[in-house]
Amino acid sequence: MEINKHYCFKPKKNKVASWSAVFLFVVASFSAGAFMTSDIEKNKKAGKLNKTKVEYYQNDNITNQVPYFDNRFRLDANLDEITLIFYRKSGSKPIILIRPDGSKIRVNDFDHKKVQWFDDRTFDMIKIKKPMPGPWQAVGDILPHSQILVVSDIKIVVEPLPEIAFSGETLKVEGRLFNGDEAIDSPHFKNVVKLDVNFYSTNNSAYENFGADAIKVTSFRDDGYGLDEYANDNIFTGEFILDFAPGEWQPVYLVKLPMVTRELRQSTILLQKTPVAVSVVKSQVADKPHQILLTIDPSYVDPDSLVFQGKFTFPDRQVEPFSIMESHGETRSITMANTEPGLYRINVSAFGNTITGREFRLVLPEFTFNIEATNQLMVRVGDEVNSEGAEAITADFLAKTAQEKELALLNQQQAKDEQETILLIVAGNGVIILIAVVLFFSLRRKKVKNKQN
């Protein structure tokens, strides 16, 4: 008997024109520490499920549908612990659970020794130890059009990572969540679960990542963004950007629920070094371009399959895109304009096939180089100047530069002297004015005194 088809709630006897469904996720765990008892596991292997553990009223006419305010379910006396997940309208108040005796469990009123409650904007997750046997009821804005599941265990199944992967590569990895052996097909479950992927160094001293910290690579998503193709299709997609040190790494997948965490460890992978190296032959002549070289290591990739796309960033921050298509061999070259002294940046993405035929894409580390003015000969392309002429031009250029620096220092000293002269004149005038004022008042006082006598 399939529980998704035959376990349901029994409607009230009065006729109800509109029916809704409760979105109830039941996670039952028992004293053995597992989600289901050994009896259930035995029945599961035999193709049967012991429905006395979590029992729902049956109805032959309408499966998994109940009146909107009749969200009832029955719990058996043998349960040591049960976890309930109720999906409700976004932003609505947490639900209220009503025990078989009519007493209530609320989000702000429960026995903390027996109950744990996690409430979110879209769901309530409630764990109850030794729940009261009998019919329970949930009251609240529970989402309609849902199914009832009995969950034995939550786990993620993902495709294995490729045997050959490179530092700087981006991988697309898909995974699915399972309830025991059954895939979870509830689109709302993504609001409860969080799927993270961490890479841990094996601390093998033979590799560059020896002693490296754990790295969070990505979080799986099912929202139709990024590399995820379709939203709510229950296929979770991870975009692995392996932009860290090559070496031996252990991928660990974490399935996090508010009260439950599951972990999946895959086999260690050996992250290879980026198979393309960038170098530059600097131009020593103004207006003559620099030569950029891309050297391919054929140990793990097919050199003839590689194509490149990137951009040049010049010292004045101007950007120029470029691409290298349909070339052969282990070396590619392209020219980059020599515009002026300063810092030049090169960003490159590579696309190709490994020696096993797997297509890959990766981003090379940013390559930079600097051109200083004193190292650059002021010779234009096309000028027929021999080495002696070039040296003479260079000497003239350096002499001119020295003269300009000397003239600038002289001007600076002259300005300083002029400023000091102005200050002296101002100070002198101030003293003269002060003396004149003192003499004026002294003479006036003496004149008044003479008149009085």
Secondary structure by P-SEA (a helix, b strand, c coil): ccccccbbbbcccccccbbbbbbbbbbbbccccccccaaaaaaaaaccccccccccccccccccccccccbbbbbcccccbbbbbbbccccccbbbbbccccccccccccccccbbbbbcccbbbbbbccccccbbbbbcccccbbbbbbccbbbbbbccccccccccbbbbbbbbbbccccccccccccccbbbbbbbbbcccccccccccccccccccccccccccccccccbbbbbccccccccbbbbbbbbccccbbbbbbccbbbbbcccbbbbbbccccccbbbbbbbbbbccccccccccccccccccccbbbbbbbccccccbbbbbbbbccccbbbbbbbbbbcccccccccccccbbbbbbbccccccccccccccaaaaaaaaaaaaaaaaaaaaaaaaaaaaaaaaaaaaaaaaaaaaaaaaaaaaaaaaaaaaaaaaaac
